[in-house]
Amino acid sequence: MTADEDGFTNCLSQLSPKLRQKITELAENPVLPLWPEKNRGVPNLCLRSALFGVIRRGRRKAVKGERVAAMGGIEIRYTGWRLDQGDFDVLAHALHLVSRDQGAAKNGFVQFAVKGFLKGIGRKTGKSGREWLKDSFRRLTASAVEIKIEIQHRYGTDSCTYAGSLIDEFYYNSHDQSYFLKVNPKLARVFDAGWTQLQWQQRLLLKTDLAKWLHGFYSSHRTPYPVKVATLMRLCGSECHRLVDYRRGLRNALGELVRVGAIVRWELDLDDKVHVTRNFPDSVNGS
């Protein structure tokens, strides 16, 4: 036992049994931060990497221990079926429900109706939508993510590592079409490295996966800095083979962000860098 751990144990022993139990429970099952109902709180590493990539329809593949493109200070390795922006919607909405029900949840499980969940992520509620949602939960449950994050502070640099699935387990009741779902509680610790509140209704208005990825990426920066087109192409996990094709899609996606009010304007300079001016009131960076 280290000196810090020994000191913590001594302090803990002086508290009442009820308070000691509460502190122990919080240490073992960290809670998610809270955010307004209209927003969705998401760790920045999900917004600044290709963990939830821009994948062409019918091109999803399984990978093993694959290094995921991410911004500096974040190292991600992933095993499982590749995740896309639809899976991102599912995880973000699940985190939202968990954050709202942390006090009442039994053994970390949250219950919800399929129809309401699908409506919450802008999906149709028919049979195909229900099957798609179950497939997404399967992917998120079967995933294995190893994340190493560097955290800068005034005394230097620390790093923390998270390893595990994104969703622990789920149960589906076909009779009343409802789920009991448990998000991996340790995922809450990843929020400590920085998180963002996404303006959810704004995101639901976006049509393309690239626009949705860009919405998250730029929302996670208080003041977006110029980024090269090639860098954005790598970070979003694009499957375009030619930069010229990606650049065309990028222009359209940035136009979508302007249309929904996520950004005020954008421009491409002579160095092939994208400059973006954000609309601050609609998205709050939590880091």
C-alpha positions as CSV (number, residue, x, y, z in Angstrom):
1,M,0.0,0.0,0.0
2,T,1.3,3.5,-0.9
3,A,1.5,6.4,1.5
4,D,-1.4,8.1,-0.2
5,E,-3.5,4.9,0.0
6,D,-2.6,4.4,3.6
7,G,-3.6,8.0,4.4
8,F,-6.9,7.6,2.6
9,T,-7.7,4.4,4.5
10,N,-6.9,6.1,7.8
11,C,-9.2,9.1,7.0
12,L,-11.9,6.7,5.8
13,S,-11.8,4.7,9.1
14,Q,-12.7,7.8,11.1
15,L,-16.0,8.3,9.3
16,S,-19.3,6.8,10.1
17,P,-20.1,3.3,8.6
18,K,-22.9,4.8,6.4
19,L,-20.6,7.5,5.0
20,R,-17.7,5.0,4.5
21,Q,-20.1,2.8,2.5
22,K,-21.2,5.7,0.3
23,I,-17.7,6.8,-0.5
24,T,-16.7,3.2,-1.3
25,E,-19.6,2.8,-3.6
26,L,-18.8,6.0,-5.4
27,A,-15.2,4.9,-5.8
28,E,-16.2,1.6,-7.3
29,N,-19.1,3.0,-9.4
30,P,-18.2,6.6,-10.4
31,V,-21.1,8.7,-11.5
32,L,-21.6,10.5,-14.7
33,P,-21.7,14.3,-14.8
34,L,-25.0,16.1,-15.3
35,W,-26.1,18.2,-18.3
36,P,-29.3,19.9,-19.5
37,E,-32.0,17.7,-21.0
38,K,-31.6,19.2,-24.5
39,N,-27.9,18.2,-24.6
40,R,-25.9,15.0,-24.6
41,G,-22.7,14.6,-22.6
42,V,-19.9,12.7,-24.4
43,P,-16.2,12.2,-23.6
44,N,-14.0,14.2,-25.9
45,L,-12.1,11.1,-27.0
46,C,-15.3,9.9,-28.8
47,L,-15.4,13.2,-30.7
48,R,-11.7,13.6,-31.5
49,S,-11.0,10.2,-33.0
50,A,-12.2,7.6,-35.5
51,L,-13.6,5.4,-32.7
52,F,-17.0,6.1,-34.2
53,G,-16.0,6.6,-37.8
54,V,-17.5,7.6,-41.1
55,I,-18.1,4.2,-42.6
56,R,-19.7,3.5,-45.9
57,R,-22.9,1.5,-45.9
58,G,-22.2,-2.2,-46.3
59,R,-18.4,-1.7,-45.5
60,R,-18.4,-2.5,-41.8
61,K,-15.6,-4.9,-40.8
62,A,-14.3,-6.6,-37.7
63,V,-10.8,-5.6,-36.4
64,K,-8.5,-6.9,-33.7
65,G,-6.3,-4.6,-31.6
66,E,-6.4,-2.0,-34.4
67,R,-4.9,1.5,-33.6
68,V,-7.6,4.1,-34.0
69,A,-6.7,7.5,-35.5
70,A,-7.0,10.1,-32.7
71,M,-5.7,13.6,-31.8
72,G,-2.4,13.9,-29.9
73,G,-2.6,12.9,-26.2
74,I,-5.1,10.1,-27.0
75,E,-4.1,6.5,-27.9
76,I,-6.9,4.1,-28.7
77,R,-6.9,0.4,-29.7
78,Y,-10.1,-1.3,-30.7
79,T,-11.3,-4.9,-31.1
80,G,-14.7,-5.7,-32.5
81,W,-17.0,-4.6,-35.4
82,R,-16.1,-1.1,-36.4
83,L,-18.5,1.5,-34.9
84,D,-20.1,4.3,-36.9
85,Q,-22.1,7.5,-36.2
86,G,-25.3,5.5,-35.6
87,D,-23.6,3.6,-32.8
88,F,-22.4,6.9,-31.5
89,D,-26.0,8.1,-31.3
90,V,-27.0,4.9,-29.4
91,L,-24.1,5.2,-26.8
92,A,-24.7,9.0,-26.3
93,H,-28.4,8.5,-25.7
94,A,-27.7,5.6,-23.4
95,L,-25.3,7.7,-21.4
96,H,-28.0,10.4,-21.2
97,L,-30.6,8.0,-19.8
98,V,-28.0,6.6,-17.3
99,S,-27.1,10.1,-16.1
100,R,-30.7,10.9,-15.5
101,D,-31.4,7.7,-13.5
102,Q,-28.2,7.1,-11.5
103,G,-29.9,7.4,-8.2
104,A,-32.8,5.1,-9.0
105,A,-31.0,2.6,-11.2
106,K,-30.9,-1.0,-9.8
107,N,-27.4,-2.5,-9.9
108,G,-26.4,0.0,-12.5
109,F,-29.2,-1.0,-15.0
110,V,-31.5,1.6,-16.6
111,Q,-34.8,0.5,-18.2
112,F,-36.4,2.1,-21.3
113,A,-38.8,1.4,-24.0
114,V,-37.5,0.7,-27.5
115,K,-39.9,3.1,-29.2
116,G,-38.9,6.0,-27.0
117,F,-35.2,5.3,-27.4
118,L,-35.5,5.2,-31.2
119,K,-37.4,8.4,-31.2
120,G,-34.7,10.0,-29.0
121,I,-32.0,9.3,-31.6
122,G,-34.2,10.2,-34.6
123,R,-34.8,6.7,-35.9
124,K,-37.9,5.0,-37.2
125,T,-39.7,2.8,-34.7
126,G,-40.7,-0.1,-36.9
127,K,-39.3,-3.6,-37.0
128,S,-36.2,-2.7,-39.0
129,G,-35.4,0.1,-36.5
130,R,-35.8,-2.3,-33.6
131,E,-33.5,-4.9,-35.2
132,W,-31.0,-2.2,-36.0
133,L,-31.0,-1.0,-32.4
134,K,-30.4,-4.6,-31.1
135,D,-27.5,-5.0,-33.5
136,S,-26.0,-1.7,-32.3
137,F,-26.2,-2.9,-28.7
138,R,-24.5,-6.1,-29.7
139,R,-21.6,-4.2,-31.3
140,L,-21.2,-1.9,-28.3
141,T,-21.3,-4.9,-25.9
142,A,-18.9,-7.0,-27.9
143,S,-16.4,-4.2,-28.3
144,A,-13.1,-4.1,-26.5
145,V,-11.6,-0.6,-26.2
146,E,-8.2,0.3,-24.7
147,I,-7.8,4.0,-24.2
148,K,-4.7,5.8,-22.9
149,I,-5.1,9.5,-22.3
150,E,-2.5,12.1,-21.3
151,I,-3.7,14.8,-19.0
152,Q,-1.8,18.0,-18.8
153,H,-1.7,20.0,-15.5
154,R,0.6,22.6,-13.9
155,Y,2.8,19.9,-12.3
156,G,3.4,18.0,-15.5
157,T,1.7,15.2,-17.4
158,D,-0.3,12.2,-16.1
159,S,-1.8,9.4,-18.0
160,C,-4.8,7.2,-17.4
161,T,-5.9,4.1,-19.2
162,Y,-9.4,2.7,-19.7
163,A,-9.9,-0.8,-21.0
164,G,-13.2,-2.6,-21.4
165,S,-16.5,-2.7,-23.4
166,L,-18.6,0.4,-23.9
167,I,-21.8,-1.4,-22.7
168,D,-21.5,-4.1,-20.1
169,E,-24.7,-6.0,-20.8
170,F,-28.4,-5.7,-21.9
171,Y,-31.6,-7.6,-21.5
172,Y,-34.5,-7.3,-24.0
173,N,-38.1,-8.0,-23.1
174,S,-39.9,-8.8,-26.3
175,H,-43.3,-8.7,-24.6
176,D,-43.3,-5.0,-23.8
177,Q,-40.4,-4.1,-26.1
178,S,-38.2,-2.7,-23.5
179,Y,-34.5,-3.0,-22.5
180,F,-32.6,-3.2,-19.2
181,L,-29.1,-1.9,-20.1
182,K,-25.9,-1.3,-18.2
183,V,-23.2,1.0,-19.5
184,N,-19.8,0.1,-18.2
185,P,-19.5,2.3,-15.1
186,K,-15.8,2.7,-15.5
187,L,-16.5,4.7,-18.6
188,A,-17.5,7.6,-16.3
189,R,-13.8,8.0,-15.4
190,V,-13.1,8.9,-19.1
191,F,-15.2,12.0,-18.6
192,D,-12.5,13.3,-16.2
193,A,-10.2,13.7,-19.2
194,G,-12.6,16.2,-20.8
195,W,-16.2,16.0,-22.1
196,T,-18.6,18.0,-24.3
197,Q,-22.3,18.8,-24.2
198,L,-23.7,18.3,-27.7
199,Q,-26.7,20.2,-28.8
200,W,-28.8,17.1,-29.6
201,Q,-31.6,18.5,-31.7
202,Q,-29.1,20.2,-33.9
203,R,-27.3,16.9,-34.5
204,L,-30.5,15.2,-35.3
205,L,-31.1,17.6,-38.2
206,L,-27.8,16.6,-39.9
207,K,-28.1,14.2,-42.8
208,T,-24.6,12.8,-43.4
209,D,-22.3,10.9,-41.1
210,L,-19.4,13.2,-42.0
211,A,-21.5,16.2,-40.9
212,K,-22.3,14.4,-37.6
213,W,-18.7,13.6,-37.0
214,L,-17.7,17.2,-37.7
215,H,-20.4,18.5,-35.4
216,G,-18.9,16.5,-32.5
217,F,-15.4,17.4,-33.4
218,Y,-15.9,21.2,-33.6
219,S,-18.3,21.2,-30.6
220,S,-15.5,19.7,-28.5
221,H,-13.3,22.8,-29.1
222,R,-14.0,26.1,-27.5
223,T,-12.1,27.9,-30.2
224,P,-11.6,25.7,-33.3
225,Y,-8.2,26.0,-34.8
226,P,-7.3,25.5,-38.5
227,V,-7.0,21.8,-39.4
228,K,-5.7,20.4,-42.7
229,V,-8.2,18.5,-44.8
230,A,-6.0,15.4,-44.8
231,T,-5.9,15.5,-41.0
232,L,-9.7,15.6,-40.8
233,M,-9.9,12.8,-43.3
234,R,-7.7,10.6,-41.1
235,L,-9.3,11.5,-37.8
236,C,-12.8,10.7,-38.9
237,G,-11.8,7.3,-40.3
238,S,-13.0,8.2,-43.8
239,E,-12.8,5.4,-46.4
240,C,-12.3,7.7,-49.3
241,H,-9.2,6.8,-51.3
242,R,-8.7,10.2,-52.9
243,L,-8.4,13.5,-51.0
244,V,-10.3,15.3,-53.8
245,D,-13.3,13.1,-53.2
246,Y,-13.2,13.6,-49.4
247,R,-12.8,17.4,-49.9
248,R,-16.0,17.5,-51.9
249,G,-17.9,15.6,-49.2
250,L,-16.3,17.9,-46.6
251,R,-17.6,21.0,-48.3
252,N,-21.1,19.6,-48.3
253,A,-20.9,18.5,-44.7
254,L,-19.6,21.9,-43.5
255,G,-22.5,23.5,-45.4
256,E,-24.9,21.3,-43.4
257,L,-23.3,22.6,-40.1
258,V,-24.0,26.2,-41.3
259,R,-27.5,25.3,-42.3
260,V,-28.4,23.9,-38.8
261,G,-26.6,26.8,-37.0
262,A,-23.8,24.7,-35.5
263,I,-21.2,27.0,-37.1
264,V,-21.4,30.5,-38.4
265,R,-19.0,30.2,-41.4
266,W,-16.1,28.2,-42.7
267,E,-13.4,28.6,-45.3
268,L,-10.6,26.7,-46.9
269,D,-7.2,28.5,-47.2
270,L,-4.4,28.1,-49.6
271,D,-2.6,25.6,-47.3
272,D,-5.7,23.3,-47.5
273,K,-6.6,24.1,-43.9
274,V,-10.2,24.4,-42.8
275,H,-11.1,27.5,-40.7
276,V,-14.4,27.4,-38.7
277,T,-16.2,29.9,-36.7
278,R,-18.5,28.3,-34.1
279,N,-21.9,29.3,-32.8
280,F,-21.1,29.1,-29.1
281,P,-24.5,29.2,-27.4
282,D,-25.6,25.9,-28.9
283,S,-22.9,23.6,-27.6
284,V,-21.0,23.7,-24.3
285,N,-17.5,22.3,-23.9
286,G,-17.3,20.5,-20.5
287,S,-13.6,20.2,-20.3
